[in-house]
Amino acid sequence: MRRACVVATILARTKYLSNFQKSPFNPRCIPLFLNTAVRRHMSSEAKRHCADGMAAKKIGTHNGTFHCDEVLACFFLRQLPEYKDAEIIRTRDPALLAGCDIVVDVGGEFDPQRHRYDHHQRTFSDNFHSLRPDKPWVTKLSSAGLVYLHFGRQLLAQLTQLKEDDKQLEILYDKLYENFLEEVDAVDNGISQYDGEARYAVSSTLSARVGHLNPRWNSKCQDTEEGFKKALALVGDEFLDRLDFYKSSWLPARQVVEKAIRHRHKVDPSGEVMEFSQGGCPWKEHLFALEKELQVETPIKYVLYSDQNGQWRIQCVPAGLHTFQSRLPLLEKWRGIRDDALSKLSGVDGCVFVHASGFIGGNKTKEGALEMARRTLQAAPDAPANGDC
């Protein structure tokens, strides 16, 4: 009976992934899949035999207090076909670890050829860049980062049904390390995010939430097995949710921004103004990355898009991703002025407003918003002498 249940669950997961490949990413699908996956992966009874009678793989990690890095590493491995039915052996016994097919976060050894992924030994100092020179990150790796570095592409291909050599998968691979895994690596290795004393405490990170699932120091029961299973479900839920967001929302936004950049000269010959057909697309992060990737020589200054009322906005590109300063704010004399008064002052019909800081303005038409951009460009100190854009 139990074997029949296991087979049914695997078939359900296969059907899910098949639909996942054919359909756009649906945020509601991830929790449904995860609930099934977690019930299978977190089963309290270890699966010692595969459906075909062969011995199941064994993943080794340490027992006792668990941490986010090895929990996440185990979750990653459980998503791969080779380890989907693997038993997780939690021990520090060298003899038991020696019998495991793969060992993470324990054993004092880093040897990818033998699938040993510990990072605690004195001789270990590797980071993503040292092991993959084409990647920029220099944070020391934990077991989560090591497993992701070696299995991440296979993992994402399995979960998204993208091919491992697909450019979109490589973008997801980088994004998930930089915005999910690197934090886990840093926390586990005791690397501060910044120098100096913090203004406030952040106590709700993924690593902290995993840590809170360990038994309290004064609890009568110090068994960590149940908490480890809950932690597997927690990290799995969060990783799959983040993957869903990046694939179904973040990547499509990148494609929209890239198209707008490539077509910017059709909007205005200067190449300093780009247009979106509608607002709401998160563009700033993608713009800065794509300007470098596409080798945009003249930085883009303005973004035009329609708002919910059918009017048009002109928004200044910020000087940096985390600053409120604009590359070229709208003219100072326009700021804080509205409607007819602004139209008369600017000489542009249909003006609605310009923010007091000059970072955004509005016009009733696309042509009007574009003209506001052109007039600001013409007034800039380095504008061409003839005033042409």
C-alpha positions as CSV (number, residue, x, y, z in Angstrom):
1,M,0.0,0.0,0.0
2,R,2.8,2.4,0.9
3,R,4.6,1.7,-2.3
4,A,1.5,2.4,-4.3
5,C,1.1,5.7,-2.5
6,V,4.7,6.6,-3.3
7,V,4.3,5.7,-7.0
8,A,1.1,7.8,-7.2
9,T,2.9,10.8,-5.7
10,I,5.8,10.5,-8.2
11,L,3.3,10.3,-11.1
12,A,1.5,13.3,-9.7
13,R,4.8,15.2,-9.6
14,T,5.6,14.1,-13.2
15,K,2.3,15.3,-14.4
16,Y,2.8,18.6,-12.6
17,L,6.2,19.2,-14.2
18,S,4.7,18.3,-17.6
19,N,2.0,20.9,-17.2
20,F,4.6,23.3,-15.8
21,Q,6.6,23.0,-19.0
22,K,3.6,23.6,-21.3
23,S,2.0,26.4,-19.3
24,P,3.1,29.8,-18.1
25,F,4.3,29.8,-14.5
26,N,1.3,30.0,-12.2
27,P,2.2,31.2,-8.6
28,R,-0.7,29.1,-7.3
29,C,0.8,25.9,-8.6
30,I,4.0,26.1,-6.6
31,P,2.4,25.7,-3.1
32,L,0.2,22.9,-4.4
33,F,3.2,21.0,-5.8
34,L,5.2,21.7,-2.7
35,N,2.6,20.3,-0.4
36,T,2.8,17.0,-2.4
37,A,6.6,17.1,-2.6
38,V,7.0,17.9,1.1
39,R,4.8,15.0,2.1
40,R,7.0,12.7,0.1
41,H,10.3,14.2,1.0
42,M,9.6,14.7,4.6
43,S,8.2,11.2,5.2
44,S,9.3,10.1,8.7
45,E,10.0,6.6,7.4
46,A,13.2,6.5,5.3
47,K,12.8,4.9,1.9
48,R,15.3,2.1,1.8
49,H,14.4,0.7,-1.6
50,C,13.4,2.2,-4.9
51,A,10.4,1.0,-6.8
52,D,12.7,-1.3,-8.8
53,G,14.1,-3.0,-5.8
54,M,17.5,-1.2,-5.9
55,A,19.0,0.4,-2.8
56,A,18.0,4.0,-2.4
57,K,20.7,6.7,-2.4
58,K,21.8,8.1,0.9
59,I,22.4,11.8,1.7
60,G,24.6,12.3,4.7
61,T,24.7,15.4,7.0
62,H,25.3,16.1,10.6
63,N,22.9,15.4,13.4
64,G,22.1,17.7,16.4
65,T,21.4,21.3,15.9
66,F,20.6,22.0,12.2
67,H,21.2,25.1,10.2
68,C,19.7,26.6,7.0
69,D,22.6,25.7,4.8
70,E,22.5,21.9,5.2
71,V,18.7,21.8,5.2
72,L,18.7,23.7,2.0
73,A,21.4,21.5,0.5
74,C,19.4,18.4,1.3
75,F,16.2,20.0,-0.2
76,F,18.1,20.8,-3.4
77,L,19.4,17.2,-3.7
78,R,15.9,15.8,-3.1
79,Q,14.6,17.6,-6.1
80,L,17.0,15.8,-8.5
81,P,15.9,12.5,-10.0
82,E,19.0,10.8,-8.7
83,Y,18.2,11.7,-5.1
84,K,14.5,12.1,-5.1
85,D,14.0,9.0,-2.9
86,A,17.2,9.4,-1.0
87,E,17.3,8.7,2.7
88,I,18.8,11.5,4.8
89,I,21.3,10.1,7.3
90,R,21.9,12.6,10.1
91,T,25.1,11.6,11.9
92,R,28.7,12.5,12.7
93,D,29.8,8.8,12.6
94,P,32.5,8.6,10.0
95,A,31.6,4.9,9.3
96,L,28.0,5.8,8.5
97,L,29.0,8.9,6.5
98,A,31.3,6.7,4.4
99,G,28.3,4.6,3.3
100,C,26.5,7.7,2.0
101,D,26.4,8.5,-1.7
102,I,26.7,12.3,-1.0
103,V,27.7,14.1,2.2
104,V,27.0,17.8,3.0
105,D,28.1,20.1,5.8
106,V,30.0,17.4,7.7
107,G,33.0,15.1,7.3
108,G,35.8,17.7,6.9
109,E,36.2,17.2,3.2
110,F,35.4,19.0,-0.1
111,D,35.8,16.7,-3.0
112,P,33.2,17.0,-5.8
113,Q,34.5,13.9,-7.5
114,R,33.4,11.9,-4.4
115,H,30.4,14.1,-3.7
116,R,31.8,15.4,-0.4
117,Y,30.7,19.0,0.3
118,D,31.9,20.3,3.7
119,H,33.2,23.8,4.2
120,H,34.3,23.7,7.9
121,Q,37.9,22.5,7.4
122,R,40.7,25.1,7.9
123,T,41.9,24.6,4.4
124,F,38.5,25.6,2.8
125,S,38.1,29.2,1.6
126,D,36.4,28.8,-1.7
127,N,33.7,31.0,-3.1
128,F,31.8,31.1,-6.3
129,H,34.4,33.1,-8.1
130,S,37.3,30.9,-7.0
131,L,35.5,27.8,-8.3
132,R,33.8,29.5,-11.3
133,P,36.0,32.5,-12.4
134,D,33.2,33.7,-14.7
135,K,31.0,34.5,-11.7
136,P,31.6,37.6,-9.5
137,W,30.6,36.5,-6.0
138,V,33.4,36.2,-3.4
139,T,31.4,35.2,-0.3
140,K,32.7,32.0,1.2
141,L,30.5,29.1,0.3
142,S,28.5,27.0,2.8
143,S,27.2,23.5,2.0
144,A,24.1,25.1,0.4
145,G,26.2,27.2,-1.9
146,L,28.5,24.3,-2.8
147,V,25.5,22.1,-3.7
148,Y,24.0,24.9,-5.7
149,L,27.2,25.6,-7.5
150,H,27.6,22.0,-8.6
151,F,24.0,21.0,-9.1
152,G,22.1,24.3,-9.5
153,R,21.7,24.2,-13.2
154,Q,20.4,20.7,-13.1
155,L,18.1,21.6,-10.2
156,L,16.6,24.6,-12.1
157,A,16.3,22.6,-15.3
158,Q,14.4,19.9,-13.4
159,L,12.1,22.4,-11.7
160,T,11.4,24.7,-14.7
161,Q,11.9,22.3,-17.6
162,L,14.2,24.8,-19.3
163,K,17.3,23.3,-20.8
164,E,20.6,23.6,-18.9
165,D,22.2,25.6,-21.7
166,D,19.2,28.0,-22.0
167,K,20.2,31.6,-21.5
168,Q,17.0,32.2,-19.4
169,L,18.1,29.4,-17.0
170,E,21.5,30.9,-16.7
171,I,20.0,34.2,-15.7
172,L,17.8,32.5,-13.1
173,Y,20.8,30.6,-11.8
174,D,22.7,33.8,-11.2
175,K,19.7,35.7,-9.8
176,L,18.8,33.0,-7.3
177,Y,22.4,32.8,-6.0
178,E,22.8,36.6,-5.7
179,N,19.3,37.1,-4.1
180,F,18.8,33.9,-2.2
181,L,21.8,31.6,-1.7
182,E,24.5,34.1,-1.0
183,E,22.8,35.3,2.1
184,V,22.6,31.8,3.4
185,D,26.3,31.3,2.7
186,A,27.3,34.5,4.4
187,V,25.1,33.9,7.5
188,D,26.4,30.4,8.0
189,N,30.0,31.5,7.7
190,G,29.6,34.4,10.0
191,I,30.2,37.1,7.4
192,S,28.7,40.5,8.2
193,Q,26.7,42.3,5.6
194,Y,28.4,45.6,6.5
195,D,31.0,47.1,8.7
196,G,30.0,49.0,11.9
197,E,27.1,48.7,14.3
198,A,23.7,48.1,12.9
199,R,20.9,50.6,13.5
200,Y,18.4,47.9,14.1
201,A,18.2,44.1,14.3
202,V,16.9,41.9,11.5
203,S,15.7,38.6,13.1
204,S,13.4,37.1,10.4
205,T,15.9,35.9,7.8
206,L,15.5,32.4,6.4
207,S,18.5,31.2,8.4
208,A,17.0,32.7,11.6
209,R,13.6,31.0,11.0
210,V,15.3,27.6,10.4
211,G,17.3,28.1,13.6
212,H,14.1,28.7,15.6
213,L,12.9,25.3,14.6
214,N,15.6,23.7,16.8
215,P,14.6,22.6,20.3
216,R,14.9,25.4,22.8
217,W,17.9,25.1,25.1
218,N,15.8,24.3,28.1
219,S,13.3,22.0,26.5
220,K,13.0,18.5,28.0
221,C,13.1,17.0,24.5
222,Q,16.2,17.7,22.5
223,D,15.3,15.5,19.5
224,T,16.0,17.5,16.3
225,E,14.5,15.2,13.8
226,E,11.0,16.7,13.7
227,G,12.4,20.2,13.5
228,F,14.7,19.2,10.7
229,K,11.7,17.9,8.7
230,K,9.8,21.2,9.3
231,A,12.9,23.1,8.2
232,L,13.1,21.1,4.9
233,A,9.5,22.1,4.2
234,L,10.2,25.7,5.1
235,V,13.3,26.2,2.9
236,G,11.6,24.2,0.1
237,D,8.5,26.4,0.2
238,E,10.5,29.6,0.2
239,F,13.0,28.5,-2.6
240,L,10.2,27.3,-4.9
241,D,8.2,30.5,-4.3
242,R,11.2,32.6,-5.1
243,L,11.9,30.6,-8.2
244,D,8.3,31.0,-9.3
245,F,8.6,34.8,-8.8
246,Y,11.8,35.1,-10.8
247,K,10.6,32.9,-13.7
248,S,7.0,34.2,-13.9
249,S,7.4,37.9,-13.1
250,W,11.1,39.0,-12.9
251,L,12.2,37.4,-16.2
252,P,9.2,38.6,-18.2
253,A,9.9,42.2,-16.9
254,R,13.5,41.8,-18.1
255,Q,12.3,40.9,-21.5
256,V,10.0,44.0,-21.6
257,V,12.9,46.3,-20.6
258,E,15.3,44.8,-23.1
259,K,12.8,45.3,-25.9
260,A,12.2,48.9,-24.8
261,I,16.0,49.5,-24.8
262,R,16.5,48.1,-28.2
263,H,13.6,50.2,-29.6
264,R,14.5,53.4,-27.8
265,H,15.8,55.2,-30.9
266,K,12.4,54.8,-32.5
267,V,10.9,56.7,-29.5
268,D,13.5,59.5,-29.8
269,P,16.7,59.8,-31.9
270,S,18.7,60.7,-28.9
271,G,18.3,57.1,-27.5
272,E,17.9,58.6,-24.1
273,V,14.1,58.0,-23.8
274,M,12.4,54.6,-23.8
275,E,8.8,53.7,-23.7
276,F,6.6,51.0,-22.1
277,S,3.1,50.5,-23.4
278,Q,1.8,50.4,-19.8
279,G,3.0,51.1,-16.3
280,G,3.7,48.6,-13.5
281,C,6.6,46.8,-15.0
282,P,9.6,46.9,-12.6
283,W,12.3,48.2,-14.8
284,K,15.1,49.9,-12.8
285,E,17.2,46.8,-11.8
286,H,16.9,45.4,-15.4
287,L,17.7,48.8,-17.0
288,F,21.1,49.1,-15.1
289,A,22.0,45.5,-15.9
290,L,21.0,45.6,-19.5
291,E,22.8,48.9,-20.2
292,K,26.0,47.2,-19.3
293,E,25.1,43.9,-21.1
294,L,24.0,45.7,-24.3
295,Q,26.8,48.3,-24.0
296,V,24.6,51.3,-24.1
297,E,27.0,54.2,-24.6
298,T,24.7,57.1,-23.8
299,P,22.8,56.5,-20.5
300,I,19.0,56.4,-20.8
301,K,17.5,59.4,-19.0
302,Y,13.7,58.9,-19.1
303,V,11.0,56.2,-19.2
304,L,7.6,56.9,-20.7
305,Y,4.5,54.8,-19.8
306,S,0.7,55.1,-19.6
307,D,-1.0,55.1,-16.2
308,Q,-4.3,53.6,-15.1
309,N,-6.2,56.7,-16.3
310,G,-4.9,56.5,-19.8
311,Q,-2.6,59.5,-19.2
312,W,1.2,59.3,-19.6
313,R,4.0,59.6,-17.1
314,I,7.6,60.6,-17.7
315,Q,9.9,59.2,-15.0
316,C,13.6,60.0,-14.7
317,V,16.1,57.2,-14.5
318,P,17.8,57.3,-11.1
319,A,21.5,57.8,-10.9
320,G,21.8,54.4,-9.2
321,L,19.6,51.5,-8.1
322,H,19.5,52.6,-4.4
323,T,19.4,56.4,-4.7
324,F,16.7,58.9,-5.1
325,Q,18.9,61.2,-7.3
326,S,18.0,61.3,-11.0
327,R,20.4,61.2,-13.9
328,L,18.7,64.3,-15.3
329,P,15.6,65.6,-13.3
330,L,12.9,67.5,-15.0
331,L,13.5,71.3,-15.2
332,E,13.6,73.0,-11.9
333,K,11.2,75.7,-12.9
334,W,8.5,73.2,-13.7
335,R,8.6,71.4,-10.3
336,G,5.5,71.6,-8.1
337,I,3.5,73.3,-10.9
338,R,0.3,71.7,-12.3
339,D,-2.1,71.6,-15.2
340,D,-2.7,74.7,-17.3
341,A,-0.1,76.7,-15.3
342,L,2.5,74.1,-16.1
343,S,1.5,73.9,-19.8
344,K,1.8,77.7,-20.1
345,L,5.2,77.7,-18.3
346,S,6.7,74.8,-20.3
347,G,5.0,75.5,-23.6
348,V,3.9,71.9,-23.8
349,D,0.2,71.1,-24.2
350,G,-1.6,68.7,-21.9
351,C,0.7,68.9,-18.8
352,V,-0.7,67.5,-15.6
353,F,2.1,67.9,-13.0
354,V,5.8,67.7,-12.2
355,H,6.8,66.4,-8.8
356,A,8.5,68.8,-6.5
357,S,11.7,66.8,-6.7
358,G,11.6,66.6,-10.5
359,F,11.9,62.8,-10.7
360,I,8.5,62.3,-12.4
361,G,5.9,64.2,-14.3
362,G,2.6,63.7,-16.1
363,N,0.9,64.6,-19.4
364,K,-2.4,63.8,-21.0
365,T,-0.7,62.3,-24.1
366,K,2.4,60.3,-25.0
367,E,3.5,63.1,-27.4
368,G,3.3,65.6,-24.5
369,A,5.3,63.5,-22.1
370,L,7.9,62.9,-24.8
371,E,8.1,66.7,-25.5
372,M,8.7,67.3,-21.7
373,A,11.6,64.9,-22.0
374,R,13.0,66.5,-25.1
375,R,12.9,70.0,-23.7
376,T,14.7,68.9,-20.5
377,L,17.4,67.2,-22.6
378,Q,17.8,70.3,-24.8
379,A,18.2,72.4,-21.6
380,A,20.9,70.2,-20.2
381,P,24.4,71.7,-20.0
382,D,25.9,69.1,-22.5
383,A,23.0,69.4,-25.0
384,P,24.0,69.9,-28.6
385,A,24.4,73.6,-29.6
386,N,21.6,73.4,-32.2
387,G,19.2,72.1,-29.6
388,D,18.4,68.9,-31.5
389,C,18.0,65.7,-29.6
